[in-house]
Amino acid sequence: MALDFPPLYLLKTRIRHDELQKLEKEMEDGGFLVFDIKEAELVLGNIGTKKRAQHDLRALQIWTEDARAGEQHEDDARSKESPRKRRKLSNDKNGREVINIDSSTESDEGMFTAARNSKKSSISENRGTISKVPVSVAPGAFGGPNGGTFGNIIKVLKLSWYFDSVTARIVLPIENYLVYEGRIILKPKDPELLGYVKTPLNPSEILSRATAEAPIAVKSHHRNRSGHSQSQGSQSQTRPTYLLHETTSEHDVVEKLPPIPEYMKSQYSCERPTPLHCVNDDFISQLRIIRDAHILAGKELVGHDFSNRAYSAAISAISCYPYKLTSAKEVLKLPGCGQKTAALFQQWKDLGYLKEAEELKNDEKNKVLSLFTGIFDVAGKTAREFYDKGWKTLEDVVDYGWDSLHRTQRIGIKFYDDFQKRMSRQEVEKIANIVLKIANDIRPGYQMVICGGYRKGKPDCGDVDVVLSHPDEEATEGFLRPLLDVLEDKEYVTHTLKYSERTSHRGQSPVAWKGGRKGGSGFDSLDHMFVSWQDPEWPTKKEDLEQDSEMENPNVHRRVDIIISPWKTAGCAILGWSGGTTFERDLRQWCRDKKNYKFDSSGVRSVLYGTWVDLEKGDGDMITKEKRVFEGIGLEWRDPTERCTD
């Protein structure tokens, strides 16, 4: 039986990227992971100190003060009177025993041992039952259905609470895993000092300043840097704070900022129209350089403090903002844009570029990793493995690693230059129409939608994505093989890169909702083949072959992805293949949050009952079916040209 966890928010720092992905999927499948901290009842993180918990919360725009500061002061006073007594038992407000450990007399290892022993005791007392979260968990503590006002309590637990609960098969009490219990306070209203501040101000000072609406005193900061105050040593070890200066004229501009459009007030990018290009493309292009480089380098593997997803969320929000950004304060008004993004904008405004982005353009490792990920079927992890072996060029991969490569990676190197070349929209249409014609030659009645970058309005494309479907359900089952055979016979397909008939193997049923169990994604579950495509005809073919019968086809090899969808879920298929990454991720989160639905390209299922939900019933073509999906999940229809998130 799945454990009944409350809504949990997962802090992503200090968790390896691959482990984070597995953990998020496991918790999301369980139905208790939320991606908006305001919807959570508990926060989990790979952290062990209050200071780190406060830092991570502040990075999420949540300012807190220690809710147990008074209790700790009393404990410290008692410990001075009785220094030999290292552990104390006290009762919380619900009458349960809580172990208070004085950190001045016990080591961190001792604290861990005490928590572990207490955990074992809790397990033995509750073995064999499925318990709810202890009543000490404040429901709606982050603005959920039962909360939403400042002064609420936020609780940050060690990530081990989740793992230990899964191992024990019960939801364990939280006391032994509680790292920080904070009271949410008002954010300082004058964000004159932005960026990451490693050494935060005292919570009481923040609260008093917020209450008084007083600006942060920059003067004292300069004194600490040049003088000999007590904080000078710690200040020198932290990242320099980025100051945002605002002139009188800039202040006047801020006062006259246009109102934020209503659609910009949503946290879900699938509710916002995001065009391919916008008035802030210059700034966005710099953010993309940094984001992409962090992905290549695996920054999240070492807990980078501004995640790749955070960059993508900020880019998506700025992309749909209809006005030219003028100030950092204007950036702060956009969803997904916090102090870090505002500080980056101020730097870009002052310099005309971002320092990190310019450095990355000339970074040798970044160039090599980018080269390697251009190989088909080589992602960031494999590219880093190549680099760590000392390989710097494609020739190095061929000379030293050819025998270790997969078949598809070898094909990717063989046609590397061809696959990197962009193709016109006209060429995309030509290839897609050939696929449709051959499909209808085999079985008349097929319909097709060209998806991917073409459908989002890009002037050129890196590959061709087509989704085929047929109103007769029997027509699409097992259709991929005969289609591939004809394409190969006619010499359009030179190599098959990936091939799957998983939909046909399960009788074309949508992927079942598996709850907490592991299973394949809907993206991979549709029948599909990714192929290397080459037009077999060229203008001088006859003359060339007469002169040299062994002459090779001079046409460029193209990547073509062909997806076959059952008619009953064809709308979901083209929706899943027609949006940017952030759009698709937020679409799935919207379905979960608003409808208790699990969405992917193979269909929609109920999270509560695990059953398929038919949102596409009725007459019409594939586009009509896609519009019915939007209506069924409660979203306004967005043309694919408005789904251009990163």
C-alpha positions in Angstrom: 0.0 0.0 0.0 1.3 3.5 -0.9 2.2 5.7 2.1 -0.1 8.6 2.8 2.5 11.4 2.7 1.3 15.1 2.9 2.1 17.5 0.1 6.0 17.7 0.0 8.3 20.2 -1.6 11.8 19.0 -2.4 14.8 21.4 -2.2 16.9 20.6 -5.2 20.3 21.8 -3.9 23.1 19.3 -2.9 21.3 16.4 -4.7 23.0 14.7 -7.7 21.1 15.4 -10.9 20.4 11.8 -11.7 19.3 11.0 -8.2 17.1 14.1 -8.2 15.3 13.0 -11.4 14.6 9.6 -9.9 13.5 11.0 -6.6 11.2 13.6 -8.2 9.6 10.9 -10.5 9.1 8.5 -7.5 7.5 11.2 -5.4 5.4 12.6 -8.3 4.1 9.2 -9.2 3.1 8.8 -5.5 1.0 11.9 -5.9 2.5 13.9 -3.0 5.2 16.0 -4.7 4.4 19.6 -5.4 6.5 22.1 -7.4 5.0 25.2 -5.7 6.3 25.5 -2.2 3.1 27.4 -1.2 1.2 24.2 -1.7 3.4 22.1 0.5 2.9 21.1 4.1 6.5 19.9 4.6 9.8 20.8 2.9 12.5 18.2 2.4 16.2 18.8 1.7 19.6 17.3 1.8 20.6 19.7 4.6 21.6 19.5 8.2 21.7 23.1 9.6 19.2 25.9 10.3 21.4 28.4 8.5 21.4 26.3 5.3 17.6 25.8 5.5 17.1 29.6 5.9 19.4 30.2 2.9 17.5 27.8 0.7 14.2 29.2 1.7 15.4 32.7 1.0 16.5 31.7 -2.5 12.8 30.7 -3.0 11.7 34.2 -1.9 10.6 33.0 1.6 11.9 35.0 4.5 11.7 33.4 8.0 12.7 33.7 11.6 13.5 30.9 13.9 10.2 29.9 15.5 12.0 28.0 18.2 14.5 30.7 19.1 12.8 31.3 22.5 12.7 27.6 23.3 16.3 27.1 22.4 17.4 30.1 24.6 15.7 28.5 27.6 17.3 25.1 26.8 20.7 26.7 26.6 20.2 28.4 29.9 19.3 25.1 31.5 22.3 23.4 29.9 24.6 25.8 31.5 23.2 24.9 34.9 23.5 21.1 34.2 26.4 20.6 31.8 26.5 16.9 32.2 23.0 16.4 31.1 23.4 16.2 27.3 20.0 15.1 26.3 16.7 16.3 27.7 13.2 15.0 27.3 10.4 17.5 27.1 6.8 17.4 25.8 5.5 19.3 22.8 2.1 21.0 22.8 0.5 17.7 21.8 2.0 15.8 24.7 4.6 13.8 22.8 8.1 13.4 24.0 10.8 15.4 22.2 14.5 14.9 22.5 16.4 18.2 22.8 20.1 17.9 22.3 22.5 20.7 23.4 25.0 21.1 20.5 27.5 22.7 22.8 28.1 19.4 24.6 27.4 16.8 21.9 29.1 16.4 18.5 27.2 16.2 15.2 27.8 12.5 15.2 26.2 12.2 18.6 23.2 14.1 17.4 22.9 11.7 14.4 23.1 8.7 16.7 20.4 10.1 19.0 18.1 10.8 16.1 18.8 7.3 14.6 18.0 5.6 17.9 14.8 7.6 18.4 13.9 6.7 14.8 14.3 3.0 15.6 12.1 3.4 18.6 9.4 5.2 16.6 9.5 2.4 14.0 9.1 -0.4 16.6 6.1 1.4 18.2 4.3 1.9 14.9 5.3 -1.2 12.9 2.5 -2.7 10.9 0.3 0.4 10.6 0.0 3.1 8.0 0.1 6.3 9.9 -0.6 9.8 8.9 1.8 12.7 9.4 1.9 13.6 13.1 -0.6 16.2 14.2 2.3 18.6 14.8 2.5 19.2 11.1 0.8 22.5 10.5 -1.8 22.0 7.7 -1.6 24.6 4.9 1.5 26.1 6.5 2.6 27.6 3.1 -0.6 29.2 2.0 -2.4 26.0 1.1 -6.1 25.4 1.7 -5.8 26.0 5.4 -3.2 28.7 5.5 -1.9 31.6 3.6 -1.0 34.4 6.0 2.4 35.6 7.2 3.3 34.2 10.6 2.6 30.6 9.5 5.1 27.9 10.4 7.3 26.3 7.8 9.1 23.0 8.6 12.2 21.8 6.9 13.1 18.1 7.4 16.1 16.0 6.5 15.6 14.0 3.3 16.3 10.9 5.3 12.8 11.2 6.8 11.3 10.2 3.5 13.7 7.3 2.9 13.3 6.0 6.4 9.6 6.2 6.1 9.6 4.2 2.9 11.9 1.6 4.5 9.7 1.4 7.6 6.5 1.3 5.5 5.0 3.9 7.7 5.0 7.7 7.7 7.4 8.3 10.6 7.0 11.2 13.2 9.0 14.2 12.1 10.6 15.3 15.4 13.9 13.5 14.9 14.3 14.8 11.4 13.3 18.4 11.9 16.2 20.7 10.8 14.4 24.0 11.0 11.1 25.4 12.1 10.6 28.9 10.8 8.0 31.5 11.0 7.3 33.2 7.7 7.8 37.0 7.9 7.4 39.9 5.5 10.0 40.3 2.8 11.9 43.5 3.0 10.0 45.8 0.7 12.9 47.7 -0.7 15.0 45.2 -2.6 17.9 47.7 -3.0 20.4 44.9 -2.1 19.9 41.9 -4.4 21.7 38.8 -5.3 22.8 35.9 -3.2 23.9 36.9 0.3 25.8 34.1 2.0 25.6 35.6 5.4 22.0 36.7 6.0 20.9 39.5 8.3 19.6 38.6 11.7 15.9 37.5 11.3 14.7 40.0 13.9 16.5 42.8 12.0 14.9 41.8 8.8 11.5 41.7 10.4 11.9 45.1 12.1 13.0 46.6 8.8 10.2 45.1 6.9 7.7 46.3 9.4 9.1 49.8 9.4 9.5 49.7 5.6 13.0 51.1 5.9 15.6 50.6 3.2 18.5 48.3 3.8 21.6 50.3 4.9 24.2 49.9 2.2 26.6 52.1 4.1 27.3 49.5 6.8 28.1 47.0 4.1 30.8 49.2 2.6 32.2 49.8 6.1 32.5 46.0 6.6 34.5 45.7 3.3 37.0 48.4 4.0 37.1 48.6 7.8 37.9 46.1 10.6 34.5 45.1 11.9 34.0 41.6 13.4 32.3 40.4 10.2 35.2 41.2 8.0 36.6 37.7 8.0 33.4 36.0 7.1 32.6 38.7 4.5 35.8 38.0 2.6 34.8 34.3 2.3 31.4 35.0 0.7 30.4 35.8 -2.8 30.5 39.6 -3.3 27.0 41.1 -3.0 25.7 42.7 -6.2 24.3 46.1 -5.6 21.4 47.5 -7.8 21.7 51.2 -8.1 18.7 53.2 -9.2 19.0 56.8 -10.4 16.3 59.4 -10.1 15.3 59.0 -13.7 15.2 55.2 -13.3 13.0 55.7 -10.3 10.6 57.7 -12.4 10.5 55.0 -15.0 9.7 52.4 -12.3 6.9 54.5 -11.0 5.4 54.5 -14.6 5.8 50.8 -15.4 2.9 49.3 -17.3 0.6 47.0 -15.4 1.4 43.3 -15.4 -0.9 41.5 -17.9 -3.4 39.1 -16.2 -1.9 36.0 -17.9 1.5 36.9 -16.3 0.1 36.4 -12.9 0.0 32.6 -13.4 2.8 30.4 -12.3 2.0 28.0 -15.1 3.6 28.8 -18.5 0.9 26.8 -20.2 -1.5 29.6 -19.3 0.7 32.2 -20.9 1.2 33.1 -24.6 4.9 32.6 -25.2 6.0 33.7 -28.7 9.1 32.5 -30.6 10.7 36.0 -30.3 10.1 38.9 -27.9 11.4 42.4 -27.2 13.8 41.0 -24.5 15.6 38.5 -26.7 19.0 40.1 -26.2 18.9 39.5 -22.4 17.3 36.1 -22.8 20.0 34.9 -25.2 22.6 35.5 -22.5 20.6 33.6 -19.9 20.3 30.7 -22.3 24.1 30.5 -22.7 24.5 30.1 -19.0 21.6 27.7 -18.6 22.8 25.5 -21.4 26.4 25.5 -20.1 25.2 24.5 -16.6 23.3 21.6 -18.1 26.3 20.4 -20.1 28.6 20.7 -17.1 26.2 18.9 -14.7 26.1 21.9 -12.3 23.1 20.4 -10.5 25.2 17.3 -9.6 27.1 19.5 -7.2 24.1 21.4 -5.9 24.5 24.6 -8.0 22.6 27.3 -6.2 20.6 28.5 -9.2 19.2 25.4 -10.9 18.7 24.9 -14.7 15.0 24.7 -14.1 15.1 28.1 -12.4 16.8 29.6 -15.4 14.2 28.0 -17.8 11.3 29.3 -15.6 12.8 32.8 -15.7 13.4 32.7 -19.4 9.9 31.5 -20.1 8.4 34.3 -18.0 10.5 37.0 -19.6 9.7 35.6 -23.1 6.0 36.2 -22.7 6.4 39.7 -21.1 5.2 42.1 -23.9 7.2 45.1 -22.8 10.9 46.0 -22.9 12.4 45.5 -19.5 13.8 48.7 -18.0 14.7 47.9 -14.4 15.5 45.1 -11.9 12.4 45.9 -10.0 10.4 45.3 -13.1 12.0 41.8 -13.4 11.0 41.0 -9.8 7.3 41.4 -10.7 7.5 38.5 -13.2 6.6 34.9 -12.1 9.7 32.7 -11.7 12.0 35.7 -11.5 13.6 36.3 -8.2 16.6 38.3 -6.9 19.2 36.3 -8.8 17.4 37.0 -12.2 17.0 40.7 -11.2 20.7 41.0 -10.4 21.6 39.4 -13.7 19.4 41.8 -15.5 21.0 44.8 -13.7 24.5 43.5 -14.7 23.4 43.1 -18.3 21.9 46.6 -18.3 25.1 48.1 -16.9 27.5 46.2 -19.1 25.6 45.1 -22.1 26.4 41.5 -21.5 26.6 38.9 -18.6 30.1 38.2 -17.4 29.5 34.4 -17.1 28.0 34.2 -20.5 31.0 35.9 -22.1 33.4 33.7 -20.3 31.5 30.6 -21.4 31.8 31.6 -25.0 35.6 31.1 -24.8 35.5 28.2 -22.3 37.3 25.1 -23.9 35.4 22.5 -21.9 32.0 24.1 -22.7 32.9 24.0 -26.4 33.9 20.4 -26.3 30.9 19.3 -24.3 28.6 21.1 -26.8 30.4 19.4 -29.7 29.9 15.9 -28.1 26.2 16.4 -27.3 25.7 17.2 -31.0 26.2 13.4 -31.5 22.9 11.6 -31.7 22.2 9.7 -28.5 24.9 11.4 -26.5 23.6 13.5 -23.6 25.5 15.6 -21.0 26.6 12.7 -18.8 28.2 10.7 -21.7 29.7 13.9 -23.1 31.4 14.5 -19.7 32.7 11.0 -19.6 34.2 11.5 -23.0 35.9 14.7 -21.8 37.2 13.1 -18.6 38.9 10.6 -20.8 40.8 13.4 -22.5 38.9 13.4 -25.7 38.5 16.8 -27.3 37.4 16.1 -30.9 35.2 13.7 -32.8 38.4 12.2 -34.2 39.4 11.4 -30.6 36.1 9.6 -30.0 36.6 7.6 -33.2 40.3 6.8 -32.6 40.0 5.9 -28.9 36.4 5.0 -28.2 34.8 3.6 -31.3 34.5 0.1 -29.9 32.7 1.4 -26.8 30.1 3.4 -28.8 26.5 2.2 -29.3 25.3 1.6 -32.9 23.2 4.8 -32.9 26.2 6.9 -31.5 28.3 5.6 -34.4 25.7 6.6 -36.9 25.5 10.0 -35.1 29.2 10.5 -35.7 29.1 9.3 -39.3 26.4 11.8 -40.2 27.4 14.5 -37.6 27.7 17.3 -40.1 24.5 16.4 -41.9 22.5 16.2 -38.7 23.8 19.7 -37.6 22.5 21.4 -40.8 19.2 23.2 -40.5 16.4 22.6 -43.1 13.8 25.0 -44.5 10.2 24.7 -43.7 9.6 23.8 -47.3 11.9 20.8 -47.0 10.2 19.7 -43.8 6.8 19.8 -45.6 8.2 17.8 -48.5 9.5 15.0 -46.2 6.3 15.0 -44.1 4.1 14.8 -47.2 6.1 11.8 -48.5 5.5 10.0 -45.2 1.8 10.7 -45.4 1.5 9.6 -49.0 3.2 6.3 -48.4 1.1 5.8 -45.2 -2.1 6.3 -47.3 -0.8 4.1 -50.1 -0.6 1.3 -47.5 -3.9 2.1 -45.7 -6.0 5.0 -47.0 -7.5 7.4 -44.4 -4.4 8.5 -42.5 -4.1 12.1 -41.1 -0.9 13.8 -40.1 0.3 16.8 -38.1 3.8 18.2 -38.4 4.9 19.0 -34.9 8.1 20.1 -33.2 9.8 23.4 -34.1 7.9 23.6 -37.4 4.5 23.8 -35.7 5.9 26.4 -33.3 6.7 28.6 -36.2 10.5 28.3 -36.4 11.9 29.5 -39.8 14.1 26.5 -40.0 14.3 23.1 -38.2 16.9 20.6 -37.1 14.7 17.6 -37.7 11.2 16.6 -38.8 8.6 15.4 -36.2 5.3 14.0 -37.6 2.4 12.4 -35.8 0.2 10.0 -37.8 -3.2 8.7 -36.8 -6.2 7.0 -38.4 -10.0 7.2 -37.4 -10.1 3.4 -37.6 -8.4 2.1 -34.4 -7.4 -1.1 -36.0 -5.4 0.7 -38.7 -2.8 2.1 -36.3 -2.0 -1.1 -34.5 1.2 -2.7 -35.8 1.4 -0.1 -38.6 4.9 1.0 -37.9 6.6 -2.0 -39.4 5.0 -2.0 -42.8 5.5 1.8 -43.0 9.2 1.4 -42.3 9.6 -1.5 -44.8 8.2 0.6 -47.6 10.3 3.7 -46.7 13.4 1.5 -46.8 12.4 -0.2 -50.0 12.0 3.2 -51.6 15.4 4.2 -50.2 14.2 7.1 -48.1 15.3 5.6 -44.8 19.0 4.7 -44.7 19.3 3.9 -40.9 16.9 3.3 -38.1 18.0 5.1 -34.9 15.2 4.1 -32.6 12.2 1.9 -32.9 9.4 1.0 -30.5 5.9 -0.6 -30.8 4.9 -0.4 -27.2 1.5 1.0 -27.9 0.7 -1.9 -30.2 2.1 -4.4 -27.7 -0.4 -3.3 -25.1 -3.4 -3.3 -27.5 -3.2 0.5 -28.0 -4.5 1.3 -24.5 -3.2 4.4 -22.8 -0.4 3.9 -20.3 -1.9 2.8 -17.0 -1.5 5.1 -14.0 1.0 3.2 -11.9 1.0 5.4 -8.8 4.2 5.0 -6.9 5.4 2.0 -9.0 8.1 2.6 -11.6 7.0 2.5 -15.2 7.7 3.9 -18.7 6.7 7.4 -19.7 4.0 8.3 -22.2 6.7 10.0 -24.3 8.3 6.6 -25.1 5.2 4.6 -25.0 3.7 5.6 -28.4 4.7 3.6 -31.4 7.6 5.6 -33.0 10.7 5.3 -35.1 13.5 7.9 -35.4 15.3 7.4 -38.7 18.1 8.8 -40.9 16.4 10.1 -44.0 17.9 10.8 -47.4 16.1 11.9 -50.6 17.0 9.1 -53.1 16.6 11.5 -56.1 18.9 14.3 -57.3 18.9 16.3 -60.6 21.9 14.6 -62.3 21.4 11.1 -60.8 21.0 9.3 -64.2 24.1 10.9 -65.7 26.2 10.4 -62.5 25.4 6.7 -62.2 26.2 6.2 -65.9 29.6 7.6 -65.3 30.1 5.9 -61.9 27.7 3.1 -60.8 29.1 3.2 -57.3 28.6 7.0 -56.9 27.2 7.9 -53.5 24.0 9.8 -53.0 25.1 13.5 -52.5 21.9 14.5 -50.6 22.1 15.5 -47.0 20.9 13.0 -44.3 18.1 14.3 -42.2 16.7 13.2 -38.9 13.0 12.3 -39.1 10.8 11.2 -36.1 7.6 9.4 -37.0 5.0 8.8 -34.3 1.9 6.7 -34.6 -1.0 7.5 -32.2 -4.3 5.7 -31.7 -7.2 8.0 -32.8 -8.8 8.2 -29.4 -5.7 9.9 -28.0 -4.3 11.7 -31.1 -5.0 15.1 -29.5 -2.8 14.3 -26.6 -0.1 13.0 -28.9 0.2 16.2 -31.0 -0.1 18.4 -27.8 2.8 16.4 -26.2 4.9 17.0 -29.3 4.1 20.7 -29.9 5.3 22.6 -26.9 8.6 23.8 -25.4 10.1 22.0 -22.4 8.8 24.3 -19.8 5.3 24.5 -21.4 5.1 20.7 -21.4 6.3 20.4 -17.8 3.9 23.0 -16.5 1.1 21.4 -18.5 1.6 18.2 -16.7 1.8 20.0 -13.3 -1.4 21.9 -14.1 -3.3 18.7 -14.8 -2.0 17.2 -11.6 -2.8 20.3 -9.5 -6.1 21.4 -11.0 -7.7 18.2 -12.2 -5.9 15.3 -10.5 -5.0 14.1 -14.0 -1.8 12.5 -15.2 -1.0 13.8 -18.7 1.4 12.5 -21.3 1.5 12.0 -25.1 -0.4 8.7 -24.7 -3.5 10.1 -23.0 -4.9 11.4 -19.7 -5.5 9.3 -16.6 -7.1 10.0 -13.3 -4.6 10.1 -10.5 -7.3 9.2 -8.0 -8.7 6.1 -9.8 -6.0 5.2 -12.4 -8.5 5.1 -15.2 -8.2 6.6 -18.7 -10.1 9.9 -19.1 -11.6 10.4 -22.6 -11.4 14.1 -23.4 -11.4 13.7 -27.2 -14.7 12.1 -28.0 -16.6 13.5 -31.0 -16.1 14.3 -34.7 -13.3 16.3 -36.2 -9.7 16.2 -37.2 -6.6 15.8 -35.1 -6.4 19.6 -34.4 -10.0 19.6 -33.2 -9.1 16.7 -30.8 -6.2 18.7 -29.4 -8.5 21.6 -28.7 -10.8 19.3 -26.9 -7.9 18.3 -24.6 -7.3 22.0 -23.7 -11.0 22.4 -22.9 -11.1 19.1 -20.9 -8.2 20.1 -18.7 -9.6 23.6 -18.2 -7.0 25.6 -20.2 -7.5 28.3 -22.8 -6.5 27.1 -26.3 -3.0 28.3 -27.2 -1.8 28.1 -30.7 1.5 26.2 -31.0 3.2 29.5 -31.9 2.4 30.6 -28.4 4.0 27.6 -26.7 7.6 28.5 -27.4 9.0 28.2 -23.9 12.5 26.8 -23.3 
